[in-house]
Amino acid sequence: MDIQDLMKNIKTMTSDQIERKFNEMVRENYHFKNLSSKNKETVMDFVMKYRDILKEGRHIDSLRIKDDMHELYEKRISLELTEEDLDDIQKILEAFKS
């Protein structure tokens, strides 16, 4: 499973379904195995925020992702994010671009 599989039906999925699919994706996709549970929680916050935006019929653009990544970069020390974590999170967020 990859991020595109998660994106197919995200507008109609419940929060629990999204979290279950996200956890499955992270477990199965070797690119994201380094994400700690705290990092996964951080990403899930963005996934849920983006889902709500998509449900409203709005789009996720590059500027929103850039702003969110900038916020994460500023908080990277307190969130204990490595450069590799930031790269992985950015890949996940980029999948929401429309």
C-alpha positions as CSV (number, residue, x, y, z in Angstrom):
1,M,0.0,0.0,0.0
2,D,1.2,3.5,-0.8
3,I,0.0,7.0,-0.1
4,Q,-2.0,7.0,-3.3
5,D,-4.2,4.1,-2.0
6,L,-4.9,6.2,1.0
7,M,-5.8,9.2,-1.0
8,K,-8.3,7.4,-3.3
9,N,-11.2,7.5,-0.8
10,I,-10.0,9.8,1.9
11,K,-12.9,12.2,1.6
12,T,-15.4,9.5,2.6
13,M,-13.3,7.6,5.2
14,T,-13.8,8.0,8.9
15,S,-10.9,9.1,11.1
16,D,-10.5,5.6,12.4
17,Q,-10.4,4.2,8.9
18,I,-7.8,6.8,7.8
19,E,-5.6,6.1,10.9
20,R,-5.8,2.3,10.2
21,K,-4.9,2.7,6.5
22,F,-2.1,5.2,7.4
23,N,-0.6,2.8,10.0
24,E,-0.9,-0.1,7.4
25,M,0.9,2.1,4.8
26,V,3.7,3.0,7.3
27,R,4.1,-0.7,8.3
28,E,4.2,-2.0,4.7
29,N,6.1,0.8,3.0
30,Y,9.8,0.6,3.7
31,H,10.3,4.3,3.0
32,F,8.3,5.2,6.1
33,K,9.4,2.6,8.6
34,N,11.8,5.0,10.4
35,L,8.9,7.2,11.6
36,S,8.5,6.9,15.3
37,S,5.0,6.8,16.9
38,K,5.4,10.5,17.8
39,N,6.2,11.3,14.2
40,K,3.2,9.2,13.0
41,E,1.0,11.2,15.3
42,T,2.4,14.5,13.8
43,V,1.7,13.3,10.3
44,M,-1.8,12.1,11.2
45,D,-2.6,15.6,12.5
46,F,-1.8,16.9,9.0
47,V,-3.6,14.1,7.2
48,M,-6.8,14.8,9.2
49,K,-6.4,18.6,8.6
50,Y,-5.9,18.0,4.9
51,R,-8.9,15.5,4.8
52,D,-11.1,18.2,6.2
53,I,-9.9,20.7,3.6
54,L,-10.6,18.2,0.8
55,K,-14.0,17.4,2.2
56,E,-14.9,21.1,1.9
57,G,-14.0,20.9,-1.8
58,R,-10.9,23.0,-1.4
59,H,-7.5,22.0,-2.7
60,I,-4.1,21.4,-1.0
61,D,-1.6,23.5,-2.8
62,S,2.2,23.7,-2.7
63,L,2.1,26.9,-0.5
64,R,0.1,25.2,2.2
65,I,2.5,22.2,2.2
66,K,5.5,24.6,2.2
67,D,4.1,26.5,5.2
68,D,3.4,23.3,7.1
69,M,6.8,22.0,6.4
70,H,8.3,25.3,7.5
71,E,6.4,25.0,10.8
72,L,7.7,21.4,11.3
73,Y,11.2,22.5,10.5
74,E,11.0,25.2,13.2
75,K,9.7,22.7,15.7
76,R,12.0,19.8,14.6
77,I,14.1,19.8,17.8
78,S,11.1,19.8,20.2
79,L,9.4,17.1,18.0
80,E,12.7,15.2,17.7
81,L,12.5,15.1,13.9
82,T,15.6,14.1,11.9
83,E,16.2,15.3,8.4
84,E,15.1,11.8,7.1
85,D,11.9,12.2,9.1
86,L,11.3,15.6,7.5
87,D,11.9,14.2,4.1
88,D,9.5,11.3,4.7
89,I,6.8,13.6,6.0
90,Q,7.2,15.9,3.1
91,K,6.7,13.0,0.7
92,I,3.5,12.1,2.5
93,L,2.2,15.7,2.4
94,E,3.1,16.1,-1.2
95,A,0.7,13.3,-2.1
96,F,-2.2,15.5,-1.1
97,K,-1.3,18.2,-3.6
98,S,-4.0,18.7,-6.2
